[in-house]
Amino acid sequence: MTSSQTAGRVPPFGAGSFGQGSDFKENRFTQDDPFGLRAKAGQSTIDQGLAGSSPEQVLARLELLAHILDTAILLPGNRRIGLDAIVGLIPVIGDVITTAISSYIVWEARRLGAPRWLIARMAANVAIDGVVGAVPLIGDLFDAAFKANRRNVQLLRNHLERSGTLRPGVIDVTATRID
């Protein structure tokens, strides 16, 4: 075949300059992944999805999760409970599930670079919530009152604000009246 006969055809993979070189292999089929959701080389899909998240975005996700687990449902008498207290009503497995979900907050704190003492304190909150929550009736009342997830997110927020990683949510000022 002459070059005029093959002008409109694409050579098969591995043939010609189209299939050679590492540039093609790394960047092929980008149209199949328009949002960049596939894992890059040496990086898992989970790590890749979280790598682009800023501390503000991570903290917002954790605050939402803590709200759902601890304070999402308003009871009569202006008392709030969350899914942690409700799922905890299921014997054994409910407390295992909520403790595993609560451990995600600790994992994210570790990923954000929280010091070991803070991770230990957060893990202690999760452990207390899980162990006491496993007691049949008293544990369910304790789950409704203790709110370990809200405490952990607040501990993480305070640490990130003090370390300068996160802008303060509240600015402390003193007002002075000038007459």
C-alpha positions in Angstrom: 0.0 0.0 0.0 1.1 3.5 -0.7 0.9 6.4 1.8 -2.1 7.8 0.0 -4.0 4.5 0.5 -3.3 4.4 4.2 -3.9 8.2 4.9 -7.3 7.7 6.5 -6.6 4.5 8.3 -5.3 4.2 11.9 -2.6 1.6 12.4 -3.2 -1.1 14.9 -1.8 -0.8 18.4 2.0 -1.4 18.5 2.4 -0.5 14.8 4.0 2.7 13.7 4.6 5.8 15.8 1.0 5.8 17.1 1.6 2.8 19.3 5.1 3.6 20.4 6.4 5.7 23.2 5.3 5.9 26.8 3.4 9.2 26.2 0.6 7.3 24.4 0.3 4.6 27.0 0.0 7.0 29.9 -2.5 9.4 28.2 -4.5 7.1 26.1 -8.3 7.1 26.2 -8.6 10.3 28.3 -12.0 10.8 26.8 -13.2 7.7 28.6 -12.4 9.4 32.0 -13.5 13.0 31.6 -13.7 13.6 35.4 -10.3 12.1 36.2 -11.8 9.4 38.4 -9.5 6.6 37.4 -6.5 5.9 39.6 -3.2 7.3 38.5 -0.1 5.1 38.5 0.9 4.1 42.1 -2.2 5.6 43.7 -5.4 3.9 44.7 -8.8 5.2 43.6 -9.6 6.2 47.2 -6.4 8.1 47.7 -6.7 9.8 44.4 -10.3 10.9 45.1 -9.3 12.4 48.4 -5.9 13.8 47.3 -7.6 16.8 45.6 -9.7 17.7 48.7 -8.7 20.7 50.7 -8.8 20.5 54.5 -12.0 22.7 54.4 -13.7 20.2 52.1 -12.7 17.3 54.3 -13.8 19.0 57.4 -17.2 19.9 55.8 -17.7 16.2 54.9 -16.8 15.2 58.5 -19.1 17.8 60.0 -22.0 16.5 57.9 -21.2 12.9 58.9 -21.0 13.9 62.5 -24.3 15.8 62.2 -26.0 12.7 60.7 -24.6 10.4 63.3 -25.2 12.5 66.3 -27.8 15.3 65.9 -29.8 14.9 62.7 -33.2 14.0 64.3 -35.1 16.5 66.5 -37.1 15.0 69.2 -39.9 16.6 71.2 -38.5 18.7 74.0 -35.8 20.1 71.7 -33.5 17.1 72.1 -31.4 15.9 69.2 -30.3 12.4 68.4 -28.7 10.9 65.3 -28.4 7.6 63.5 -25.8 6.5 66.0 -28.4 6.2 68.7 -31.0 4.6 66.4 -28.7 2.0 64.7 -27.3 1.3 68.1 -30.7 -0.2 69.1 -29.8 -3.2 67.0 -28.0 -5.5 69.4 -24.2 -5.9 68.8 -24.1 -5.3 65.0 -25.6 -1.8 65.3 -22.8 -0.7 67.6 -20.2 -2.4 65.5 -21.5 -0.5 62.4 -21.6 2.9 64.1 -18.2 2.4 65.7 -16.7 1.6 62.2 -18.3 4.7 60.7 -17.0 6.8 63.7 -13.6 5.5 63.1 -13.6 7.0 59.6 -13.5 10.5 61.3 -10.3 9.4 63.1 -8.8 8.0 59.9 -9.5 11.3 58.1 -7.9 13.2 61.0 -4.8 11.1 60.7 -4.7 11.7 57.0 -4.9 15.4 57.6 -1.8 15.2 59.7 -3.2 15.4 63.2 -0.7 14.6 66.0 -0.7 11.2 67.8 -2.1 12.6 71.0 -5.1 14.0 69.2 -5.6 10.7 67.3 -5.4 8.9 70.6 -8.0 11.2 72.2 -10.4 10.9 69.2 -9.9 7.1 69.3 -10.7 7.1 73.0 -14.0 9.0 72.3 -14.9 6.4 69.7 -14.0 3.5 72.0 -16.0 4.9 74.9 -19.0 5.4 72.6 -18.6 1.9 71.2 -18.1 0.0 74.5 -20.7 1.8 76.6 -23.1 1.8 73.6 -23.0 -1.9 73.6 -24.7 -2.1 76.9 -28.4 -2.8 76.1 -30.5 0.1 77.4 -28.1 2.3 79.2 -25.8 2.3 76.2 -28.5 3.6 73.9 -29.2 6.5 76.2 -25.5 7.1 76.5 -25.2 7.1 72.6 -27.9 9.8 72.5 -26.1 12.0 75.0 -22.4 11.5 74.5 -22.1 12.6 70.8 -18.5 11.3 70.2 -18.5 12.3 66.5 -19.3 15.9 67.2 -16.6 16.0 69.8 -14.0 14.5 67.5 -14.8 16.9 64.6 -14.6 19.8 67.0 -11.2 18.6 68.3 -10.0 18.3 64.7 -11.3 21.7 63.8 -9.6 23.3 66.8 -6.3 21.6 65.9 -6.4 22.7 62.3 -7.3 26.3 63.2 -4.4 26.5 65.8 -1.9 24.9 63.3 -2.9 27.4 60.6 -4.1 24.8 58.2 -7.7 26.1 58.4 -9.0 29.6 58.7 -10.8 30.2 62.0 -14.6 29.8 61.8 -15.1 32.5 64.5 -13.0 35.6 64.9 -12.5 36.7 68.5 -12.6 40.5 68.7 -13.2 43.1 71.3 -15.4 46.0 70.4 -14.4 49.5 71.6 -16.7 52.4 71.4 -15.1 55.6 70.4 -17.1 58.8 71.4 
